[in-house]
C-alpha cells in the first residue's frame, strides 16, 4: 500500500491506498478499511460505491488538481490537500517517483510483473512531452496503483521495483 499524508481542516492524516484493477482499498488512521469499486466518469472524475457494503450505495465525485482533491460524498464536499514531501522523503526503497507533474498515458506493467533493467514500464505526458519511466534494475513491480489517465504530482511515488534475488551458489551448482 502507498501512504499519503493529507491536510483536512488544518489536521494532517495519513491514508494508505492500494488500487487493484477497479477496486480501491483505503486504510484510514482510525483503523477502518474501505473498499470501493471505481469507474472513471471523465478524465479527472470518478464515481464509486462501496464494494463491501451491499446495503448502501455511495456515489462519489472526485476532482483532483496538483495538490488538492475535492471529494463530493453523500451531499457534502470535502477538500483534501496532499502534503508533498520534498527531497525524496517517504519514498520506499526501490521506489520510482514522477520527475514532474504529469498524466499517465500508458501503463505497460502491473503489480507482480517481472521487469528487466531499462524496460519501459510507464509512459507519462507533461508539457507536450512523452516521458518513458524505465526500470533502473531487474526485479518485480510492487506498489503500483496507477491507471491510464491518472495525474501524478512531481515527486509522487509511481511504483516500487523489488530487486530480483539471484540464485544462491549452492542452487546454481545443483542446476549444472
C-alpha positions in Angstrom: 0.0 0.0 0.0 1.1 3.5 -0.7 0.6 6.0 2.2 -0.1 9.7 1.5 -0.5 12.5 4.0 -3.4 14.9 3.6 -4.3 18.1 5.3 -8.0 18.3 6.2 -9.4 21.4 8.0 -5.9 22.0 9.4 -5.3 18.4 10.6 -2.9 16.1 8.9 -3.9 12.4 8.4 -2.1 9.6 6.7 -4.2 7.4 4.4 -2.8 4.2 2.9 -4.3 3.3 -0.5 -4.0 0.3 -2.8 -5.6 0.1 -6.3 -6.1 -3.3 -7.8 -7.9 -3.0 -11.1 -11.3 -1.3 -10.5 -11.0 -1.7 -6.7 -9.5 0.9 -4.4 -8.7 0.0 -0.8 -8.3 2.8 1.7 -6.8 2.2 5.2 -7.8 5.2 7.5 -5.9 6.4 10.5 -8.6 5.1 12.9 -8.1 1.5 11.6 -11.1 1.4 9.4 -10.7 -0.1 5.9 -12.9 0.9 3.0 -13.0 -1.0 -0.3 -14.5 0.9 -3.2 -15.4 -0.2 -6.7 -14.3 2.7 -9.0 -15.3 3.7 -12.5 -14.0 6.7 -14.3 -16.6 9.2 -15.5 -14.2 11.7 -17.0 -10.5 12.5 -17.1 -10.3 13.7 -13.5 -13.6 12.4 -12.0 -14.8 9.0 -10.9 -17.9 7.6 -9.3 -17.6 4.8 -6.8 -19.7 2.7 -4.5 -18.6 0.6 -1.5 -17.8 -2.9 -2.6 -18.0 -4.3 0.9 -21.4 -2.8 1.9 -24.3 -4.3 -0.1 -26.9 -2.3 1.9 -25.7 1.2 0.9 -24.6 2.7 -2.4 -22.5 5.8 -2.3 -21.9 8.0 -5.3 -18.7 9.8 -5.1 -17.4 12.5 -7.4 -13.7 13.4 -7.0 -11.8 16.0 -8.8 -8.0 16.5 -8.4 -5.6 19.2 -9.3 -1.9 19.1 -8.5 -2.2 19.0 -4.7 -5.9 19.0 -3.9 -8.7 16.5 -4.0 -12.3 17.8 -3.8 -14.5 14.8 -2.9 -18.3 15.1 -3.0 -19.8 12.3 -0.9 -23.4 11.9 0.4 -24.3 15.6 -0.3 -21.1 17.1 1.3 -17.9 18.3 -0.3 -14.6 17.6 1.4 -11.2 19.2 0.4 -8.1 17.0 0.9 -4.8 18.8 0.4 -1.9 16.5 -0.3 1.1 17.2 1.9 4.0 16.9 -0.6 7.3 15.5 0.7 10.4 17.1 -0.8 13.8 15.6 -1.3 12.6 12.1 -1.9 11.4 11.7 1.8 8.9 8.9 2.3 9.7 7.0 -0.9 10.1 3.3 -0.4 13.4 1.6 -1.1 13.4 0.8 -4.9 10.6 3.4 -5.4 10.4 5.4 -8.6 8.9 8.9 -8.5 7.5 11.2 -11.1 10.1 13.8 -12.1 7.4 16.5 -12.7 3.6 16.7 -12.6 2.3 14.6 -15.4 -0.5 12.4 -16.8 -0.2 8.6 -17.1 -0.6 7.9 -20.8 0.1 4.2 -20.8 0.8 1.5 -18.1 2.8 -1.3 -19.5 3.3 -3.4 -16.3 1.2 -4.4 -13.3 1.9 -5.4 -9.7 3.7 -8.8 -9.7 5.2 -8.4 -13.2 8.9 -9.2 -13.6 10.9 -6.5 -15.4 14.3 -6.3 -16.9 16.7 -3.4 -16.4 15.8 -0.4 -18.7 12.4 -1.9 -19.6 9.8 0.8 -20.2 7.1 0.4 -17.5 5.0 3.6 -17.8 4.6 6.5 -20.3 3.9 9.9 -18.8 2.9 13.1 -20.6 3.9 16.5 -19.4 4.2 19.8 -21.2 3.6 18.2 -24.6 6.4 15.7 -23.9 6.3 11.9 -23.6 8.4 10.6 -20.7 9.3 6.9 -20.5 9.7 5.5 -17.0 12.2 2.7 -17.2 13.2 0.1 -14.7 16.6 1.0 -13.1 17.3 -2.7 -12.5 15.7 -6.1 -12.9 13.1 -7.0 -10.4 9.4 -7.3 -9.6 6.8 -4.5 -9.8 5.2 -3.7 -6.5 3.1 -0.8 -5.1 1.8 0.4 -8.4 -1.6 1.9 -8.2 -1.9 3.8 -11.4 -4.2 3.6 -14.4 -4.1 5.3 -17.8 -5.3 8.9 -17.4 -4.2 9.3 -13.8 -2.5 12.5 -12.9 0.7 12.4 -10.8 2.5 15.0 -8.8 6.2 15.8 -9.1 7.9 13.7 -6.5 5.0 11.3 -6.2 5.9 7.6 -5.9 4.8 5.8 -9.0 5.8 2.2 -8.2 8.5 0.1 -6.5 10.9 -2.3 -8.1 11.8 -5.2 -5.7 15.3 -6.3 -6.6 15.4 -9.8 -8.2 17.2 -12.2 -5.9 20.0 -14.1 -7.6 20.1 -17.9 -7.1 22.3 -18.9 -4.2 25.6 -20.5 -5.2 24.5 -24.0 -4.0 21.4 -23.9 -6.1 23.5 -22.9 -9.2 25.8 -25.8 -8.7 22.8 -28.2 -8.4 21.4 -26.9 -11.7 24.6 -27.7 -13.6 
